[in-house]
């Protein structure tokens, strides 16, 4: 039973108490994650909110998706599981090479 929502298009001034207040009209908020930008220490513009029941989550999505909140229209939908990523840091192996003999022995 998934009760976690993705909440997008948030203002960069949105706080966890703001979100908790917004969603508490539709049920009990059991968990919340508001990622912060490392450099600016501001919210990154999205959050994950978990409700106490599927019914509460669906009500919140119906009522709040597209609604103006702090000057921005919210995008809210059921959160999808995190996708598996291949190991290796995303460079898919192999290095560059190319051009004018850089990195190669010259004869």
Residue, then its C-alpha position, 0 to 999 in steps of 0.5 A: x500500500x503506497x501512500x507516498x506522494x511526489x509534490x513538485x513545483x514548490x516555492x524555494x521558500x516552502x518549509x516542512x511546517x507549511x507542507x504539513x499544514x497544507x496536507x493535514x486537511x486530508x489526513x495524518x502526515x506520517x513522513x515528509x522529505x523536503x530535499x535541500x540544495x547543498x550550496x544555497x541551503x534552500x529547498x530544491x523545489x520538490x518534496x515527498x509527503x506520506x499520508x496515513x492511508x491511501x484514501x487520504x493520499x488520493x483525496x490530497x492529490x485530487x484537491x491539491x494537484x494544480x492548486x496555487x500554493x505560495x504563488x506556484x501551481x503544485x504538481x502532485x502525484x503518487x510517488x514511484x519507487x526509486x529506479x535501480x541505477x547501474x554501478x559505476x557512477x554513470x559514466x558507462x566505462x571507457x574514456x575519451x581519447x580523440x584528437x591530436x594524440x593527447x594521452x597517446x604515445x607519439x612515434 
